[in-house]
Amino acid sequence: MPDEVQNYLTSEIETLRSAVFRAGALNAKTLGPAAERHLDNVLRFVTMSSALEDAAYLAVTRVAAFARALYAQVPVAESEAARREALAAVDALALQLDGAARPKADAPTDRGHVEGVRQPLAG
């Protein structure tokens, strides 16, 4: 996997992990959709396997369960347990992504902004 793509994937997973770690009752409603956005950004660059699909599903469901716990203002011990489960699911997803051998063939690996210079259009 090209370094630029791997760095992007790592950044998205770290951002998701940070969002789960910092989440509180005030941003609970936005946590689930944010997790889905981060995963959409990540999964378009990798070839899906059943293990990766399972890890992505588990991450989304655990983050959503944690967000519901925050929004419902459950006791702190319960919400912290849900947070730990969500973080563990994100970590499991990161491990699966590390095992992904190459990006999808149709995923853009060059976004046309290398060192701030636009690449000319072919043709």
N, CA, C and O atoms as a Tinker XYZ file with bonds, in Angstrom:
   492  protein
     1  N      0.857000   -1.173000    0.000000    73     2
     2  CA     0.000000    0.000000    0.000000    64     1     3
     3  C      0.899000    1.230000    0.000000    63     2     4     5
     4  O      1.830000    1.312000    0.802000    81     3
     5  N      0.638000    2.180000   -0.878000    73     3     6
     6  CA     1.459000    3.395000   -0.903000    64     5     7
     7  C      1.437000    4.103000    0.455000    63     6     8     9
     8  O      0.437000    4.095000    1.172000    81     7
     9  N      2.578000    4.714000    0.777000    73     7    10
    10  CA     2.709000    5.383000    2.076000    64     9    11
    11  C      1.654000    6.461000    2.284000    63    10    12    13
    12  O      1.127000    6.604000    3.388000    81    11
    13  N      1.337000    7.222000    1.236000    73    11    14
    14  CA     0.355000    8.298000    1.361000    64    13    15
    15  C     -1.013000    7.743000    1.767000    63    14    16    17
    16  O     -1.692000    8.307000    2.624000    81    15
    17  N     -1.401000    6.643000    1.147000    73    15    18
    18  CA    -2.689000    6.023000    1.471000    64    17    19
    19  C     -2.653000    5.455000    2.881000    63    18    20    21
    20  O     -3.605000    5.628000    3.643000    81    19
    21  N     -1.563000    4.779000    3.237000    73    19    22
    22  CA    -1.445000    4.209000    4.579000    64    21    23
    23  C     -1.493000    5.308000    5.635000    63    22    24    25
    24  O     -2.131000    5.139000    6.675000    81    23
    25  N     -0.832000    6.419000    5.383000    73    23    26
    26  CA    -0.868000    7.544000    6.324000    64    25    27
    27  C     -2.279000    8.094000    6.469000    63    26    28    29
    28  O     -2.705000    8.445000    7.569000    81    27
    29  N     -3.003000    8.168000    5.358000    73    27    30
    30  CA    -4.385000    8.649000    5.394000    64    29    31
    31  C     -5.260000    7.704000    6.215000    63    30    32    33
    32  O     -6.053000    8.152000    7.043000    81    31
    33  N     -5.117000    6.403000    5.987000    73    31    34
    34  CA    -5.899000    5.421000    6.743000    64    33    35
    35  C     -5.593000    5.517000    8.231000    63    34    36    37
    36  O     -6.499000    5.495000    9.063000    81    35
    37  N     -4.321000    5.622000    8.555000    73    35    38
    38  CA    -3.916000    5.748000    9.956000    64    37    39
    39  C     -4.497000    7.009000   10.574000    63    38    40    41
    40  O     -4.974000    6.982000   11.709000    81    39
    41  N     -4.462000    8.107000    9.843000    73    39    42
    42  CA    -5.009000    9.369000   10.339000    64    41    43
    43  C     -6.510000    9.265000   10.611000    63    42    44    45
    44  O     -6.988000    9.740000   11.640000    81    43
    45  N     -7.248000    8.649000    9.697000    73    43    46
    46  CA    -8.696000    8.501000    9.877000    64    45    47
    47  C     -9.016000    7.633000   11.097000    63    46    48    49
    48  O     -9.918000    7.957000   11.869000    81    47
    49  N     -8.286000    6.541000   11.270000    73    47    50
    50  CA    -8.522000    5.662000   12.424000    64    49    51
    51  C     -8.155000    6.384000   13.715000    63    50    52    53
    52  O     -8.876000    6.276000   14.707000    81    51
    53  N     -7.047000    7.115000   13.717000    73    51    54
    54  CA    -6.658000    7.865000   14.913000    64    53    55
    55  C     -7.677000    8.953000   15.242000    63    54    56    57
    56  O     -7.953000    9.210000   16.414000    81    55
    57  N     -8.233000    9.586000   14.227000    73    55    58
    58  CA    -9.264000   10.600000   14.451000    64    57    59
    59  C    -10.513000    9.970000   15.040000    63    58    60    61
    60  O    -11.126000   10.534000   15.947000    81    59
    61  N    -10.893000    8.808000   14.535000    73    59    62
    62  CA   -12.045000    8.089000   15.088000    64    61    63
    63  C    -11.781000    7.686000   16.530000    63    62    64    65
    64  O    -12.640000    7.862000   17.393000    81    63
    65  N    -10.604000    7.150000   16.791000    73    63    66
    66  CA   -10.239000    6.742000   18.153000    64    65    67
    67  C    -10.289000    7.946000   19.094000    63    66    68    69
    68  O    -10.788000    7.843000   20.215000    81    67
    69  N     -9.777000    9.073000   18.638000    73    67    70
    70  CA    -9.791000   10.295000   19.439000    64    69    71
    71  C    -11.217000   10.769000   19.708000    63    70    72    73
    72  O    -11.530000   11.202000   20.817000    81    71
    73  N    -12.076000   10.687000   18.701000    73    71    74
    74  CA   -13.476000   11.106000   18.876000    64    73    75
    75  C    -14.174000   10.250000   19.924000    63    74    76    77
    76  O    -14.935000   10.764000   20.744000    81    75
    77  N    -13.916000    8.949000   19.899000    73    75    78
    78  CA   -14.518000    8.054000   20.896000    64    77    79
    79  C    -13.949000    8.366000   22.271000    63    78    80    81
    80  O    -14.686000    8.424000   23.256000    81    79
    81  N    -12.645000    8.564000   22.336000    73    79    82
    82  CA   -11.998000    8.820000   23.618000    64    81    83
    83  C    -12.495000   10.108000   24.264000    63    82    84    85
    84  O    -12.671000   10.159000   25.481000    81    83
    85  N    -12.726000   11.159000   23.459000    73    83    86
    86  CA   -13.125000   12.460000   23.992000    64    85    87
    87  C    -14.627000   12.660000   24.092000    63    86    88    89
    88  O    -15.076000   13.668000   24.638000    81    87
    89  N    -15.399000   11.741000   23.589000    73    87    90
    90  CA   -16.854000   11.933000   23.500000    64    89    91
    91  C    -17.486000   12.120000   24.874000    63    90    92    93
    92  O    -17.064000   11.536000   25.872000    81    91
    93  N    -18.509000   12.953000   24.880000    73    91    94
    94  CA   -19.290000   13.192000   26.076000    64    93    95
    95  C    -20.750000   13.343000   25.708000    63    94    96    97
    96  O    -21.125000   13.200000   24.545000    81    95
    97  N    -21.562000   13.628000   26.691000    73    95    98
    98  CA   -23.010000   13.723000   26.466000    64    97    99
    99  C    -23.369000   14.817000   25.465000    63    98   100   101
   100  O    -24.363000   14.695000   24.748000    81    99
   101  N    -22.573000   15.882000   25.406000    73    99   102
   102  CA   -22.905000   16.994000   24.519000    64   101   103
   103  C    -22.742000   16.665000   23.035000    63   102   104   105
   104  O    -23.425000   17.248000   22.193000    81   103
   105  N    -21.843000   15.738000   22.713000    73   103   106
   106  CA   -21.655000   15.402000   21.300000    64   105   107
   107  C    -22.033000   13.955000   20.987000    63   106   108   109
   108  O    -21.592000   13.400000   19.981000    81   107
   109  N    -22.834000   13.353000   21.834000    73   107   110
   110  CA   -23.213000   11.954000   21.652000    64   109   111
   111  C    -23.987000   11.720000   20.362000    63   110   112   113
   112  O    -23.794000   10.702000   19.697000    81   111
   113  N    -24.861000   12.655000   20.005000    73   111   114
   114  CA   -25.671000   12.469000   18.793000    64   113   115
   115  C    -24.835000   12.475000   17.521000    63   114   116   117
   116  O    -25.215000   11.842000   16.535000    81   115
   117  N    -23.726000   13.162000   17.521000    73   115   118
   118  CA   -22.906000   13.247000   16.312000    64   117   119
   119  C    -21.846000   12.157000   16.226000    63   118   120   121
   120  O    -21.218000   11.993000   15.180000    81   119
   121  N    -21.637000   11.416000   17.296000    73   119   122
   122  CA   -20.569000   10.419000   17.327000    64   121   123
   123  C    -20.806000    9.282000   16.335000    63   122   124   125
   124  O    -19.887000    8.904000   15.607000    81   123
   125  N    -22.007000    8.735000   16.293000    73   123   126
   126  CA   -22.303000    7.632000   15.373000    64   125   127
   127  C    -22.123000    8.017000   13.918000    63   126   128   129
   128  O    -21.413000    7.326000   13.187000    81   127
   129  N    -22.755000    9.113000   13.470000    73   127   130
   130  CA   -22.554000    9.540000   12.079000    64   129   131
   131  C    -21.090000    9.873000   11.758000    63   130   132   133
   132  O    -20.626000    9.617000   10.647000    81   131
   133  N    -20.370000   10.438000   12.720000    73   131   134
   134  CA   -18.959000   10.742000   12.492000    64   133   135
   135  C    -18.163000    9.454000   12.301000    63   134   136   137
   136  O    -17.282000    9.387000   11.444000    81   135
   137  N    -18.470000    8.442000   13.093000    73   135   138
   138  CA   -17.789000    7.151000   12.949000    64   137   139
   139  C    -18.058000    6.556000   11.575000    63   138   140   141
   140  O    -17.146000    6.038000   10.931000    81   139
   141  N    -19.294000    6.626000   11.128000    73   139   142
   142  CA   -19.630000    6.099000    9.800000    64   141   143
   143  C    -18.880000    6.847000    8.703000    63   142   144   145
   144  O    -18.414000    6.234000    7.744000    81   143
   145  N    -18.760000    8.167000    8.837000    73   143   146
   146  CA   -18.023000    8.959000    7.849000    64   145   147
   147  C    -16.554000    8.555000    7.794000    63   146   148   149
   148  O    -15.987000    8.382000    6.715000    81   147
   149  N    -15.941000    8.406000    8.977000    73   147   150
   150  CA   -14.531000    8.007000    9.019000    64   149   151
   151  C    -14.343000    6.638000    8.378000    63   150   152   153
   152  O    -13.390000    6.421000    7.630000    81   151
   153  N    -15.248000    5.723000    8.671000    73   151   154
   154  CA   -15.123000    4.389000    8.092000    64   153   155
   155  C    -15.361000    4.404000    6.591000    63   154   156   157
   156  O    -14.689000    3.679000    5.858000    81   155
   157  N    -16.294000    5.207000    6.122000    73   155   158
   158  CA   -16.489000    5.344000    4.671000    64   157   159
   159  C    -15.213000    5.859000    4.011000    63   158   160   161
   160  O    -14.824000    5.385000    2.943000    81   159
   161  N    -14.568000    6.826000    4.650000    73   159   162
   162  CA   -13.320000    7.372000    4.117000    64   161   163
   163  C    -12.223000    6.318000    4.047000    63   162   164   165
   164  O    -11.418000    6.309000    3.115000    81   163
   165  N    -12.194000    5.433000    5.036000    73   163   166
   166  CA   -11.160000    4.406000    5.105000    64   165   167
   167  C    -11.449000    3.250000    4.151000    63   166   168   169
   168  O    -10.565000    2.815000    3.414000    81   167
   169  N    -12.668000    2.761000    4.164000    73   167   170
   170  CA   -12.982000    1.518000    3.458000    64   169   171
   171  C    -12.958000    1.658000    1.943000    63   170   172   173
   172  O    -12.872000    0.652000    1.238000    81   171
   173  N    -13.031000    2.857000    1.437000    73   171   174
   174  CA   -12.975000    3.007000   -0.020000    64   173   175
   175  C    -11.573000    2.766000   -0.566000    63   174   176   177
   176  O    -11.396000    2.635000   -1.777000    81   175
   177  N    -10.579000    2.705000    0.311000    73   175   178
   178  CA    -9.202000    2.505000   -0.124000    64   177   179
   179  C     -8.711000    1.073000    0.004000    63   178   180   181
   180  O     -7.591000    0.778000   -0.414000    81   179
   181  N     -9.495000    0.188000    0.558000    73   179   182
   182  CA    -9.017000   -1.175000    0.795000    64   181   183
   183  C     -9.930000   -2.192000    0.130000    63   182   184   185
   184  O    -11.105000   -1.929000   -0.127000    81   183
   185  N     -9.367000   -3.345000   -0.136000    73   183   186
   186  CA   -10.147000   -4.454000   -0.657000    64   185   187
   187  C    -10.824000   -5.123000    0.529000    63   186   188   189
   188  O    -10.160000   -5.516000    1.489000    81   187
   189  N    -12.128000   -5.252000    0.464000    73   187   190
   190  CA   -12.880000   -5.806000    1.589000    64   189   191
   191  C    -12.694000   -7.317000    1.678000    63   190   192   193
   192  O    -12.710000   -8.027000    0.673000    81   191
   193  N    -12.522000   -7.777000    2.889000    73   191   194
   194  CA   -12.533000   -9.203000    3.198000    64   193   195
   195  C    -13.630000   -9.402000    4.227000    63   194   196   197
   196  O    -14.147000   -8.431000    4.782000    81   195
   197  N    -13.986000  -10.636000    4.483000    73   195   198
   198  CA   -15.038000  -10.864000    5.479000    64   197   199
   199  C    -14.575000  -10.421000    6.866000    63   198   200   201
   200  O    -15.371000   -9.904000    7.650000    81   199
   201  N    -13.296000  -10.622000    7.171000    73   199   202
   202  CA   -12.776000  -10.202000    8.479000    64   201   203
   203  C    -12.803000   -8.679000    8.614000    63   202   204   205
   204  O    -13.149000   -8.150000    9.671000    81   203
   205  N    -12.439000   -7.985000    7.548000    73   203   206
   206  CA   -12.458000   -6.520000    7.578000    64   205   207
   207  C    -13.887000   -6.004000    7.655000    63   206   208   209
   208  O    -14.167000   -5.044000    8.373000    81   207
   209  N    -14.783000   -6.635000    6.923000    73   207   210
   210  CA   -16.195000   -6.251000    6.973000    64   209   211
   211  C    -16.760000   -6.445000    8.378000    63   210   212   213
   212  O    -17.486000   -5.590000    8.885000    81   211
   213  N    -16.423000   -7.579000    9.004000    73   211   214
   214  CA   -16.880000   -7.838000   10.376000    64   213   215
   215  C    -16.316000   -6.815000   11.356000    63   214   216   217
   216  O    -17.028000   -6.330000   12.235000    81   215
   217  N    -15.035000   -6.490000   11.202000    73   215   218
   218  CA   -14.401000   -5.518000   12.098000    64   217   219
   219  C    -15.021000   -4.132000   11.930000    63   218   220   221
   220  O    -15.225000   -3.419000   12.912000    81   219
   221  N    -15.319000   -3.752000   10.696000    73   219   222
   222  CA   -15.946000   -2.451000   10.442000    64   221   223
   223  C    -17.346000   -2.405000   11.041000    63   222   224   225
   224  O    -17.728000   -1.415000   11.666000    81   223
   225  N    -18.109000   -3.476000   10.849000    73   223   226
   226  CA   -19.461000   -3.542000   11.411000    64   225   227
   227  C    -19.405000   -3.465000   12.937000    63   226   228   229
   228  O    -20.182000   -2.738000   13.555000    81   227
   229  N    -18.487000   -4.216000   13.537000    73   227   230
   230  CA   -18.359000   -4.207000   14.995000    64   229   231
   231  C    -17.977000   -2.818000   15.498000    63   230   232   233
   232  O    -18.502000   -2.360000   16.512000    81   231
   233  N    -17.071000   -2.150000   14.800000    73   231   234
   234  CA   -16.664000   -0.804000   15.216000    64   233   235
   235  C    -17.844000    0.157000   15.171000    63   234   236   237
   236  O    -18.058000    0.924000   16.109000    81   235
   237  N    -18.609000    0.120000   14.087000    73   235   238
   238  CA   -19.763000    1.024000   13.964000    64   237   239
   239  C    -20.803000    0.724000   15.036000    63   238   240   241
   240  O    -21.332000    1.646000   15.656000    81   239
   241  N    -21.101000   -0.544000   15.262000    73   239   242
   242  CA   -22.135000   -0.877000   16.249000    64   241   243
   243  C    -21.683000   -0.557000   17.670000    63   242   244   245
   244  O    -22.487000   -0.105000   18.485000    81   243
   245  N    -20.412000   -0.784000   17.975000    73   243   246
   246  CA   -19.921000   -0.473000   19.328000    64   245   247
   247  C    -19.864000    1.033000   19.565000    63   246   248   249
   248  O    -20.182000    1.500000   20.659000    81   247
   249  N    -19.468000    1.787000   18.562000    73   247   250
   250  CA   -19.448000    3.248000   18.709000    64   249   251
   251  C    -20.872000    3.763000   18.858000    63   250   252   253
   252  O    -21.125000    4.653000   19.669000    81   251
   253  N    -21.801000    3.217000   18.089000    73   251   254
   254  CA   -23.205000    3.631000   18.196000    64   253   255
   255  C    -23.775000    3.281000   19.569000    63   254   256   257
   256  O    -24.519000    4.071000   20.149000    81   255
   257  N    -23.432000    2.104000   20.092000    73   255   258
   258  CA   -23.902000    1.710000   21.425000    64   257   259
   259  C    -23.336000    2.648000   22.489000    63   258   260   261
   260  O    -24.035000    3.021000   23.431000    81   259
   261  N    -22.079000    3.023000   22.335000    73   259   262
   262  CA   -21.470000    3.969000   23.265000    64   261   263
   263  C    -22.165000    5.326000   23.183000    63   262   264   265
   264  O    -22.440000    5.947000   24.210000    81   263
   265  N    -22.446000    5.781000   21.975000    73   263   266
   266  CA   -23.135000    7.066000   21.800000    64   265   267
   267  C    -24.520000    7.030000   22.442000    63   266   268   269
   268  O    -24.935000    7.995000   23.083000    81   267
   269  N    -25.235000    5.916000   22.270000    73   267   270
   270  CA   -26.561000    5.793000   22.906000    64   269   271
   271  C    -26.441000    5.814000   24.422000    63   270   272   273
   272  O    -27.279000    6.405000   25.104000    81   271
   273  N    -25.404000    5.174000   24.952000    73   271   274
   274  CA   -25.193000    5.178000   26.402000    64   273   275
   275  C    -24.935000    6.598000   26.906000    63   274   276   277
   276  O    -25.454000    6.997000   27.948000    81   275
   277  N    -24.139000    7.348000   26.170000    73   275   278
   278  CA   -23.885000    8.739000   26.558000    64   277   279
   279  C    -25.156000    9.568000   26.503000    63   278   280   281
   280  O    -25.464000   10.321000   27.427000    81   279
   281  N    -25.891000    9.419000   25.408000    73   279   282
   282  CA   -27.095000   10.217000   25.211000    64   281   283
   283  C    -28.152000    9.894000   26.262000    63   282   284   285
   284  O    -28.889000   10.774000   26.705000    81   283
   285  N    -28.218000    8.626000   26.655000    73   283   286
   286  CA   -29.192000    8.199000   27.661000    64   285   287
   287  C    -28.737000    8.530000   29.077000    63   286   288   289
   288  O    -29.483000    8.337000   30.037000    81   287
   289  N    -27.521000    9.025000   29.202000    73   287   290
   290  CA   -26.945000    9.381000   30.493000    64   289   291
   291  C    -27.004000    8.222000   31.482000    63   290   292   293
   292  O    -27.452000    8.367000   32.620000    81   291
   293  N    -26.533000    7.059000   31.010000    73   291   294
   294  CA   -26.448000    5.889000   31.878000    64   293   295
   295  C    -25.384000    6.158000   32.939000    63   294   296   297
   296  O    -24.607000    7.103000   32.804000    81   295
   297  N    -25.335000    5.339000   33.994000    73   295   298
   298  CA   -24.289000    5.530000   35.005000    64   297   299
   299  C    -22.888000    5.517000   34.372000    63   298   300   301
   300  O    -22.653000    4.869000   33.352000    81   299
   301  N    -21.990000    6.237000   34.993000    73   299   302
   302  CA   -20.644000    6.417000   34.455000    64   301   303
   303  C    -19.954000    5.083000   34.195000    63   302   304   305
   304  O    -19.295000    4.924000   33.167000    81   303
   305  N    -20.091000    4.135000   35.093000    73   303   306
   306  CA   -19.439000    2.832000   34.909000    64   305   307
   307  C    -19.915000    2.157000   33.625000    63   306   308   309
   308  O    -19.117000    1.551000   32.910000    81   307
   309  N    -21.203000    2.258000   33.333000    73   307   310
   310  CA   -21.743000    1.655000   32.104000    64   309   311
   311  C    -21.236000    2.378000   30.863000    63   310   312   313
   312  O    -20.854000    1.737000   29.884000    81   311
   313  N    -21.230000    3.698000   30.896000    73   311   314
   314  CA   -20.771000    4.432000   29.711000    64   313   315
   315  C    -19.277000    4.225000   29.486000    63   314   316   317
   316  O    -18.830000    4.159000   28.340000    81   315
   317  N    -18.505000    4.124000   30.555000    73   315   318
   318  CA   -17.070000    3.879000   30.395000    64   317   319
   319  C    -16.802000    2.470000   29.876000    63   318   320   321
   320  O    -15.865000    2.264000   29.105000    81   319
   321  N    -17.612000    1.502000   30.289000    73   319   322
   322  CA   -17.484000    0.146000   29.738000    64   321   323
   323  C    -17.807000    0.157000   28.248000    63   322   324   325
   324  O    -17.129000   -0.501000   27.459000    81   323
   325  N    -18.837000    0.900000   27.863000    73   323   326
   326  CA   -19.198000    1.017000   26.443000    64   325   327
   327  C    -18.091000    1.733000   25.671000    63   326   328   329
   328  O    -17.803000    1.381000   24.527000    81   327
   329  N    -17.472000    2.735000   26.290000    73   327   330
   330  CA   -16.353000    3.441000   25.646000    64   329   331
   331  C    -15.194000    2.474000   25.403000    63   330   332   333
   332  O    -14.619000    2.454000   24.315000    81   331
   333  N    -14.851000    1.672000   26.418000    73   331   334
   334  CA   -13.756000    0.706000   26.270000    64   333   335
   335  C    -14.053000   -0.298000   25.166000    63   334   336   337
   336  O    -13.163000   -0.656000   24.394000    81   335
   337  N    -15.312000   -0.761000   25.085000    73   335   338
   338  CA   -15.691000   -1.697000   24.024000    64   337   339
   339  C    -15.578000   -1.039000   22.651000    63   338   340   341
   340  O    -15.127000   -1.671000   21.696000    81   339
   341  N    -15.981000    0.214000   22.550000    73   339   342
   342  CA   -15.877000    0.932000   21.273000    64   341   343
   343  C    -14.412000    1.117000   20.879000    63   342   344   345
   344  O    -14.049000    0.912000   19.721000    81   343
   345  N    -13.576000    1.502000   21.832000    73   343   346
   346  CA   -12.153000    1.672000   21.537000    64   345   347
   347  C    -11.509000    0.350000   21.136000    63   346   348   349
   348  O    -10.676000    0.316000   20.230000    81   347
   349  N    -11.889000   -0.741000   21.803000    73   347   350
   350  CA   -11.357000   -2.060000   21.445000    64   349   351
   351  C    -11.779000   -2.449000   20.031000    63   350   352   353
   352  O    -10.992000   -3.037000   19.289000    81   351
   353  N    -13.013000   -2.125000   19.655000    73   351   354
   354  CA   -13.489000   -2.435000   18.302000    64   353   355
   355  C    -12.744000   -1.605000   17.261000    63   354   356   357
   356  O    -12.425000   -2.109000   16.185000    81   355
   357  N    -12.465000   -0.347000   17.565000    73   355   358
   358  CA   -11.695000    0.499000   16.646000    64   357   359
   359  C    -10.270000   -0.044000   16.521000    63   358   360   361
   360  O     -9.708000   -0.061000   15.425000    81   359
   361  N     -9.688000   -0.484000   17.631000    73   359   362
   362  CA    -8.349000   -1.076000   17.582000    64   361   363
   363  C     -8.336000   -2.353000   16.748000    63   362   364   365
   364  O     -7.400000   -2.586000   15.982000    81   363
   365  N     -9.372000   -3.182000   16.893000    73   363   366
   366  CA    -9.469000   -4.413000   16.096000    64   365   367
   367  C     -9.587000   -4.077000   14.610000    63   366   368   369
   368  O     -9.011000   -4.762000   13.765000    81   367
   369  N    -10.328000   -3.034000   14.300000    73   367   370
   370  CA   -10.443000   -2.590000   12.911000    64   369   371
   371  C     -9.085000   -2.117000   12.392000    63   370   372   373
   372  O     -8.716000   -2.417000   11.257000    81   371
   373  N     -8.353000   -1.389000   13.210000    73   371   374
   374  CA    -7.026000   -0.916000   12.804000    64   373   375
   375  C     -6.101000   -2.091000   12.491000    63   374   376   377
   376  O     -5.325000   -2.034000   11.537000    81   375
   377  N     -6.180000   -3.145000   13.285000    73   375   378
   378  CA    -5.369000   -4.335000   13.016000    64   377   379
   379  C     -5.749000   -4.970000   11.688000    63   378   380   381
   380  O     -4.878000   -5.396000   10.929000    81   379
   381  N     -7.041000   -5.036000   11.405000    73   379   382
   382  CA    -7.490000   -5.586000   10.126000    64   381   383
   383  C     -7.015000   -4.714000    8.967000    63   382   384   385
   384  O     -6.623000   -5.229000    7.920000    81   383
   385  N     -7.048000   -3.412000    9.150000    73   383   386
   386  CA    -6.587000   -2.509000    8.091000    64   385   387
   387  C     -5.092000   -2.657000    7.849000    63   386   388   389
   388  O     -4.631000   -2.561000    6.712000    81   387
   389  N     -4.334000   -2.891000    8.920000    73   387   390
   390  CA    -2.897000   -3.114000    8.755000    64   389   391
   391  C     -2.637000   -4.359000    7.920000    63   390   392   393
   392  O     -1.632000   -4.447000    7.216000    81   391
   393  N     -3.551000   -5.320000    8.005000    73   391   394
   394  CA    -3.407000   -6.545000    7.232000    64   393   395
   395  C     -3.890000   -6.425000    5.804000    63   394   396   397
   396  O     -3.650000   -7.324000    4.998000    81   395
   397  N     -4.567000   -5.333000    5.470000    73   395   398
   398  CA    -5.045000   -5.147000    4.098000    64   397   399
   399  C     -3.832000   -4.929000    3.195000    63   398   400   401
   400  O     -3.033000   -4.020000    3.421000    81   399
   401  N     -3.709000   -5.754000    2.196000    73   399   402
   402  CA    -2.492000   -5.768000    1.385000    64   401   403
   403  C     -2.377000   -4.595000    0.426000    63   402   404   405
   404  O     -1.286000   -4.047000    0.262000    81   403
   405  N     -3.465000   -4.196000   -0.210000    73   403   406
   406  CA    -3.365000   -3.141000   -1.219000    64   405   407
   407  C     -4.684000   -2.401000   -1.336000    63   406   408   409
   408  O     -5.729000   -2.924000   -0.947000    81   407
   409  N     -4.644000   -1.188000   -1.868000    73   407   410
   410  CA    -5.882000   -0.431000   -2.050000    64   409   411
   411  C     -6.699000   -0.998000   -3.200000    63   410   412   413
   412  O     -6.193000   -1.758000   -4.026000    81   411
   413  N     -7.952000   -0.623000   -3.241000    73   411   414
   414  CA    -8.813000   -0.986000   -4.361000    64   413   415
   415  C     -8.222000   -0.426000   -5.644000    63   414   416   417
   416  O     -7.568000    0.616000   -5.638000    81   415
   417  N     -8.457000   -1.124000   -6.732000    73   415   418
   418  CA    -7.912000   -0.689000   -8.016000    64   417   419
   419  C     -8.503000    0.643000   -8.462000    63   418   420   421
   420  O     -7.816000    1.435000   -9.107000    81   419
   421  N     -9.773000    0.903000   -8.129000    73   419   422
   422  CA   -10.416000    2.130000   -8.588000    64   421   423
   423  C    -10.302000    3.285000   -7.601000    63   422   424   425
   424  O    -10.838000    4.362000   -7.857000    81   423
   425  N     -9.617000    3.085000   -6.482000    73   423   426
   426  CA    -9.476000    4.153000   -5.493000    64   425   427
   427  C     -8.370000    5.103000   -5.928000    63   426   428   429
   428  O     -7.308000    4.659000   -6.364000    81   427
   429  N     -8.605000    6.383000   -5.816000    73   427   430
   430  CA    -7.570000    7.336000   -6.220000    64   429   431
   431  C     -6.405000    7.302000   -5.241000    63   430   432   433
   432  O     -6.601000    7.434000   -4.033000    81   431
   433  N     -5.196000    7.126000   -5.757000    73   431   434
   434  CA    -4.027000    7.160000   -4.883000    64   433   435
   435  C     -3.317000    8.496000   -4.990000    63   434   436   437
   436  O     -2.534000    8.848000   -4.107000    81   435
   437  N     -3.574000    9.248000   -6.052000    73   435   438
   438  CA    -3.003000   10.568000   -6.210000    64   437   439
   439  C     -4.152000   11.549000   -6.337000    63   438   440   441
   440  O     -4.963000   11.446000   -7.258000    81   439
   441  N     -4.223000   12.475000   -5.441000    73   439   442
   442  CA    -5.343000   13.412000   -5.435000    64   441   443
   443  C     -5.033000   14.701000   -6.179000    63   442   444   445
   444  O     -5.818000   15.648000   -6.118000    81   443
   445  N     -3.902000   14.759000   -6.884000    73   443   446
   446  CA    -3.600000   15.934000   -7.680000    64   445   447
   447  C     -3.099000   17.125000   -6.896000    63   446   448   449
   448  O     -3.182000   18.254000   -7.381000    81   447
   449  N     -2.581000   16.911000   -5.700000    73   447   450
   450  CA    -2.103000   18.042000   -4.917000    64   449   451
   451  C     -0.754000   17.734000   -4.282000    63   450   452   453
   452  O     -0.524000   18.046000   -3.113000    81   451
   453  N      0.122000   17.130000   -5.046000    73   451   454
   454  CA     1.445000   16.803000   -4.536000    64   453   455
   455  C      2.225000   18.094000   -4.339000    63   454   456   457
   456  O      2.412000   18.866000   -5.280000    81   455
   457  N      2.669000   18.319000   -3.138000    73   455   458
   458  CA     3.433000   19.499000   -2.753000    64   457   459
   459  C      2.777000   20.801000   -3.197000    63   458   460   461
   460  O      3.456000   21.741000   -3.610000    81   459
   461  N      1.455000   20.846000   -3.107000    73   459   462
   462  CA     0.728000   22.071000   -3.371000    64   461   463
   463  C      0.591000   22.444000   -4.837000    63   462   464   465
   464  O      0.088000   23.526000   -5.142000    81   463
   465  N      1.021000   21.585000   -5.756000    73   463   466
   466  CA     0.946000   21.884000   -7.183000    64   465   467
   467  C     -0.119000   21.008000   -7.813000    63   466   468   469
   468  O     -0.128000   19.793000   -7.612000    81   467
   469  N     -1.003000   21.607000   -8.561000    73   467   470
   470  CA    -2.037000   20.836000   -9.261000    64   469   471
   471  C     -1.408000   20.103000  -10.424000    63   470   472   473
   472  O     -0.580000   20.651000  -11.152000    81   471
   473  N     -1.808000   18.862000  -10.590000    73   471   474
   474  CA    -1.339000   18.070000  -11.711000    64   473   475
   475  C     -2.192000   18.394000  -12.931000    63   474   476   477
   476  O     -3.408000   18.535000  -12.805000    81   475
   477  N     -1.585000   18.515000  -14.107000    73   475   478
   478  CA    -2.372000   18.799000  -15.307000    64   477   479
   479  C     -3.252000   17.614000  -15.666000    63   478   480   481
   480  O     -2.908000   16.460000  -15.411000    81   479
   481  N     -4.383000   17.921000  -16.257000    73   479   482
   482  CA    -5.287000   16.871000  -16.699000    64   481   483
   483  C     -4.716000   16.203000  -17.935000    63   482   484   485
   484  O     -4.166000   16.859000  -18.820000    81   483
   485  N     -4.855000   14.887000  -17.979000    73   483   486
   486  CA    -4.384000   14.147000  -19.153000    64   485   487
   487  C     -5.342000   14.394000  -20.303000    63   486   488   489
   488  O     -6.548000   14.528000  -20.095000    81   487
   489  N     -4.817000   14.454000  -21.496000    73   487   490
   490  CA    -5.729000   14.547000  -22.623000    64   489   491
   491  C     -5.396000   15.583000  -23.525000    63   490   492
   492  O     -6.086000   15.774000  -24.526000    81   491
